[in-house]
Amino acid sequence: MQDYRTWMIRVSYCCFAWLFLLASCGKHNEISDFKSDGCSLFPDHSLISNDDWSECCYLHDVAYWKGGTDEERLSADQALRDCIIEKTGNIELADLMYQGVRFGGSPYFYNWYRWGYGWGYDRKYQPLSDKEKLQVKAKLEKYYSENPKSACSCSK
């Protein structure tokens, strides 16, 4: 009975490893269509006041979707913080959201809201080539034409 359990555990590990390799080995040379979930794991607006920072999260999603270098990520995260302060005047809220994206948005985490989520998981931090920048532009133009009333008034 112990040998059977050991064998099943080994088979399970091998299957998991094989599936993981299949999922992570494919090179993705084309960016996926843009999508935004707003502020991901955080409210898009205040539950108490009329403060609404959803536009800040939308713009942040555009930056995270297209990805790029670690310097570009830092700039996107700082822009989110600045936007939250501009929309709400609440520095504590802005700092909380900033720390959240700095911690949780790493391209090394396998989640849907990571840096460069429009590309495959293997991309991590990489500058966009001219060809990739054209893909990004085309995908965003397509998104804006199909979603004229997007999450904010900041389209285009």
Summary of the structure (lengths in Angstrom):
residues: 156
radius of gyration: 19.2
end to end distance: 63.8
largest distance: 64.8
contacts: 406
relative contact order: 0.16
helix: 56%
strand: 1%
